[in-house]
Amino acid sequence: MVSTWYGNLPDHLMQRLAQVKVVVCDIDGVFSDGRIYLGNDGEELKAFHTRDGLGVKALRSAGIEVGVITGRTSHIVTQRMQALGVPYIYQGREQKQAAFDEILTALDLTSEQAAYIGDDSPDLPLIKAAGMGVAPQDAHPQVRLAADYVTTCPGGFGAVRELADLILQAAGKLEQVTESST
């Protein structure tokens, strides 16, 4: 067992986390709490946690790439992910496997070198395909059961940062985190 900020993890999970070279994330229920706020004029609002933003920046500064795949399309997502420097932004993809494969191909990586974090049934194929399948603490029960790891943080409240911290710790790069949380 390895002691982490989030509890003890089995050695085999830390070894799998150490192999991760790309983290691919769902948006709603992972980067956000899954709720969508609609204004009277059709304006859509989402809340993003700055800790998750810091986690993304820390991963990228450590040489671990980040991508997002979401079934919805939203300018808010584009704006937030571009602000974090995320180069792989796939929206309007209800069938996420093709986008996942495109990211892996672009980076010349295998699925074993990928972590995927998602919260609901459309994410199940990628949670099962990735070398490290992750679910936020408040994900659908079916997704939590399929995941290799369930975060202690709920989606939209630091789940991405938790995954980033664990990957960085497993890679021996946690102490290098000096990014701002924009």
Residue pairs with C-beta under 8 A, 6 or more apart in sequence:
1 8
1 9
1 10
1 11
2 8
2 9
2 10
2 11
2 14
2 169
4 165
4 166
4 169
5 165
6 151
6 152
6 162
6 165
6 166
7 152
9 17
9 149
9 166
13 132
13 148
13 149
14 166
14 169
14 170
15 170
16 131
16 132
16 148
17 115
17 132
17 166
17 167
17 169
17 170
17 171
18 167
18 170
18 171
19 112
19 113
19 131
19 132
20 64
20 113
20 114
20 115
20 131
20 132
20 167
20 170
20 171
21 63
21 64
21 65
21 107
21 109
21 113
21 114
22 64
22 65
22 66
22 67
22 103
22 104
22 107
22 109
22 113
22 114
22 115
23 59
23 64
23 65
23 66
23 67
23 114
23 115
23 116
23 117
23 160
23 163
23 164
23 167
24 66
24 67
24 68
24 69
24 88
24 100
24 103
24 114
24 115
24 116
24 117
24 126
24 130
25 31
25 66
25 67
25 68
25 69
25 116
25 117
25 118
25 160
26 68
26 69
26 70
26 96
26 117
26 118
26 119
26 120
26 122
26 123
27 46
27 68
27 70
27 72
27 74
27 77
28 34
28 36
28 46
28 70
28 72
28 119
29 118
29 119
29 120
29 136
29 138
29 139
29 155
29 156
30 117
30 118
30 119
30 136
30 155
30 156
30 159
30 160
31 48
31 49
31 52
31 68
31 80
31 155
31 156
31 160
32 46
32 47
32 48
32 155
32 156
33 47
33 154
33 155
33 156
33 157
34 119
34 138
34 155
34 156
35 46
36 44
36 45
36 46
37 44
37 45
37 46
38 44
38 45
39 45
44 74
44 76
45 76
46 74
46 76
46 77
47 156
48 80
48 156
49 156
49 157
49 158
49 161
50 181
50 182
51 158
51 160
51 161
51 181
52 156
52 158
52 159
52 160
52 161
53 80
53 83
53 84
53 181
53 182
54 161
54 177
54 179
54 180
54 181
55 158
55 160
55 161
55 162
55 163
55 164
55 165
56 66
56 84
56 85
56 86
56 160
56 164
57 84
57 85
57 179
57 180
57 181
57 182
58 164
58 168
58 176
58 177
58 179
59 65
59 66
59 164
59 167
59 168
60 66
60 85
60 86
61 176
61 177
61 178
61 179
62 168
62 171
62 173
62 176
64 167
64 168
64 171
65 87
65 88
65 103
65 107
66 84
66 86
66 87
66 88
67 86
67 87
67 88
67 89
67 90
67 103
68 77
68 81
68 86
68 88
68 89
68 90
69 90
69 93
69 96
69 99
69 100
69 103
69 126
70 77
70 90
70 91
70 92
70 93
71 92
71 93
71 94
71 96
71 122
72 91
72 92
73 91
73 92
74 91
77 89
77 91
78 89
78 91
81 89
82 89
83 182
84 182
88 102
88 103
88 106
90 96
90 99
90 102
90 103
93 99
94 122
96 122
96 123
96 125
96 126
97 125
97 126
97 129
100 111
100 114
100 116
100 126
100 129
100 130
103 114
104 110
104 111
104 113
104 114
110 131
111 129
111 130
111 131
112 131
113 131
114 129
114 130
114 131
114 132
115 130
115 131
115 132
115 133
115 134
115 163
115 167
116 123
116 126
116 127
116 129
116 130
116 132
116 133
116 134
117 134
117 135
117 136
117 151
117 159
117 160
117 163
118 124
118 126
118 127
118 134
118 135
118 139
118 143
119 135
119 136
119 138
119 139
119 140
119 143
119 155
120 139
120 140
120 143
121 140
121 142
121 143
123 135
123 143
124 142
124 143
124 146
126 133
127 133
127 134
127 135
127 143
127 146
127 147
128 146
132 148
132 149
133 146
133 147
133 148
133 149
134 147
134 148
134 149
134 150
134 151
134 159
134 163
135 143
135 144
135 146
135 147
135 149
135 150
135 151
136 150
136 151
136 153
136 154
136 155
136 159
137 150
137 151
137 152
137 153
137 154
137 155
137 159
138 154
138 155
139 147
139 150
139 155
144 150
149 163
149 166
151 158
151 159
151 162
151 163
152 162
153 159
153 161
153 162
165 174
165 177
168 174
168 176
168 177
